[in-house]
């Protein structure tokens, strides 16, 4: 495996379900990110982790719960979601947070549909 | 606050021709980075090219070049010799503190 991988690629869930999205990066990076991409809206940053520590929570509702057990893995736990949470969820990683040259590399995303 | 504007919701280009995708930005930071990403229908955001605010020369990566005009706060992406596989959404982004802010994107369609 190379780059950034995400599973599952597609997910359909009811509003009462609990599910988790997984992201893994094979680039040796230290920072990882969750983004939400809704139709006709710019990418929205949700969470940022650097060396497993959360450095940013962009006013995300508590029904989204991130977990970063190590620098290579990032999870997004979902519970009691709403239909408006249906979107493409993208994971990204970068070497670090500091500096304006820090490129973020993205995974293929998980397309989530909440019924 | 940093902001990215991409005024072209959609663009068409004939195969093998060049196309320019516009990006303007607003920031008060003295130092910043500008990025372009490609997003095919599969969803993955693919990094294309980077330009630093203090770079003297425009960035180039294969068929991609960035027309950076700092005074105008613009960072347009030029794709030369368009290919059918270039059809995708294209996003301009810039650094905001330790994170990114993205523009709304431009959908490019390459016609055979």
Interface residues (C-beta under 8 A of the other chain):
Chain A: X33 X41 X42 X43 X45 X48 X55 X56 X88 X90 X92 X97 X98 X100 X101 X102 X103 X104 X105 X106 X107 X108 X109 X111
Chain B: X4 X31 X32 X33 X35 X37 X42 X43 X44 X45 X46 X47 X50 X52 X53 X91 X95 X98 X99 X100 X102 X103 X104 X105
